[in-house]
Amino acid sequence: MSTEDKPFFDDPNAALREIAQNPAAYAHYLADFNRVVLDMQAKLEILQRETRVHCRGTRVEGDKMGQAFLRSFPVEKSLNDILKNLKSISSGLEKSAHKRHAHDEKVKEVKRQRKEKAQIKARKDNPPLQAAPESSGQQGAQSPNMGYGGPTSIYNLDRRESA
């Protein structure tokens, strides 16, 4: 069966594709996952506390001090590891939502920068035409501020002021 025969809504990834294209929908979708993870985390913390109380309180006749704790340690460690992973998942979901939003902001910024560069390049390649300055008609007269437009030869220095 080819893809032309299948309707659009039969594609299982179509909804996720739409979510991936919209940063607000992406953040909302990850927030739903984060709520589930936080709920699991809260329930597992209660389970961890109750398991610790039960396992450490289970004593066998002839136990020395700390043996009940040592027996309960592997169970507690496994729950601690699960909780640590859930916390990292939760922070990863939040970070991913922020990074997705930052990606869209960066794309907008790059578009704006490229547009500005294109405008600057267009101005540089095609500078606006400026009218030539009008000359006063006196070719031999020197202006009071000669600067770079002053005499070009050492023989024309006679009327210039010395430093």
C-alpha positions in Angstrom: 0.0 0.0 0.0 1.5 3.3 -1.0 1.4 6.5 1.0 -1.0 8.1 -1.5 -3.6 5.4 -0.6 -3.5 6.2 3.1 -5.4 9.3 4.5 -3.4 11.9 6.4 -4.9 11.0 9.8 -3.7 7.4 9.5 -0.1 8.6 9.9 0.7 8.0 13.6 3.4 10.6 13.6 1.3 13.4 12.0 0.2 14.8 15.4 3.8 14.7 16.8 5.0 16.4 13.6 2.6 19.2 14.2 3.6 19.5 17.8 7.3 19.6 16.8 6.7 22.5 14.5 4.9 24.7 17.0 7.0 25.8 20.1 3.9 26.5 22.2 2.4 23.1 21.5 5.8 21.5 22.1 6.1 23.1 25.5 2.5 22.1 26.4 3.1 18.5 25.3 6.3 18.3 27.4 4.5 19.9 30.3 2.0 17.1 30.2 4.8 14.6 30.4 6.4 16.6 33.2 3.2 16.5 35.2 3.1 12.7 34.9 6.8 12.4 35.9 6.3 14.7 38.9 3.3 12.7 40.0 5.2 9.4 39.7 8.1 11.0 41.6 5.8 12.1 44.5 4.3 8.7 44.8 7.7 7.0 44.6 9.0 9.3 47.4 6.2 8.2 49.6 6.9 4.5 48.7 10.6 5.1 49.4 9.8 6.5 52.9 7.4 3.6 53.7 9.8 1.0 52.3 12.7 2.4 54.4 10.6 2.4 57.6 9.4 -1.2 56.9 12.8 -2.7 55.8 14.8 -1.0 58.5 12.3 -2.1 61.1 12.3 -5.7 60.0 14.7 -7.4 62.4 15.6 -11.1 62.6 16.4 -12.7 65.9 20.1 -12.5 66.6 20.7 -9.4 64.4 23.5 -7.1 65.5 23.3 -3.3 65.4 23.0 -2.1 61.7 22.3 -5.4 60.1 18.7 -4.5 59.3 20.0 -1.3 57.7 22.5 -3.2 55.6 19.8 -5.6 54.4 17.5 -2.7 53.4 20.2 -0.7 51.7 19.9 -2.4 48.2 16.1 -1.8 48.2 16.6 1.9 49.2 19.4 2.4 46.7 17.3 1.1 43.8 14.4 3.5 44.7 16.9 6.4 45.2 18.3 5.7 41.7 14.8 5.7 40.2 14.0 9.0 41.9 17.3 10.6 40.8 16.5 9.5 37.2 13.0 10.9 37.4 14.4 14.3 38.6 16.8 14.4 35.7 14.0 13.5 33.3 11.9 16.3 34.7 14.7 18.9 34.4 15.5 17.6 30.9 11.8 18.1 29.8 11.9 21.6 31.1 15.2 22.3 29.5 14.0 20.9 26.2 11.0 23.2 26.2 13.2 26.2 26.8 15.7 25.2 24.1 12.9 24.7 21.6 11.6 28.3 22.3 15.2 29.6 22.1 15.6 27.9 18.8 12.7 29.7 17.3 13.9 33.0 18.7 17.4 32.4 17.2 15.8 31.6 13.8 13.9 34.9 13.9 17.1 36.7 14.9 19.1 35.1 12.0 16.5 36.1 9.5 16.6 39.6 10.8 20.4 39.8 10.7 20.6 38.4 7.2 18.0 40.9 6.0 20.0 43.7 7.5 23.2 42.4 5.9 21.5 42.2 2.6 20.3 45.8 2.9 23.8 47.0 3.9 25.3 45.1 1.0 22.7 46.5 -1.4 23.5 50.0 -0.2 27.2 49.4 -0.5 26.9 47.9 -4.1 24.6 50.7 -5.3 25.3 53.8 -3.3 22.7 56.6 -3.7 23.8 59.2 -6.3 24.8 62.5 -4.8 24.9 65.8 -6.6 28.4 67.1 -7.3 29.3 70.1 -5.1 28.9 73.4 -6.9 32.2 75.2 -7.5 32.3 78.9 -6.8 33.9 79.8 -10.1 37.2 81.0 -8.6 39.7 78.4 -9.6 42.8 80.2 -8.3 41.4 81.4 -4.9 42.3 79.3 -1.9 39.8 78.5 0.8 40.6 79.4 4.4 40.7 75.7 5.4 42.8 73.9 2.8 43.2 70.6 4.6 43.7 67.8 2.0 42.4 70.1 -0.7 45.4 72.4 -0.4 48.3 72.8 -2.7 49.7 69.7 -4.3 53.1 71.0 -5.0 55.8 72.6 -2.9 55.8 75.6 -5.2 52.2 76.4 -4.2 53.2 76.7 -0.5 54.0 80.4 -0.6 50.6 81.5 0.6 50.2 78.8 3.3 50.7 79.5 6.9 53.6 77.7 8.6 53.2 75.6 11.7 
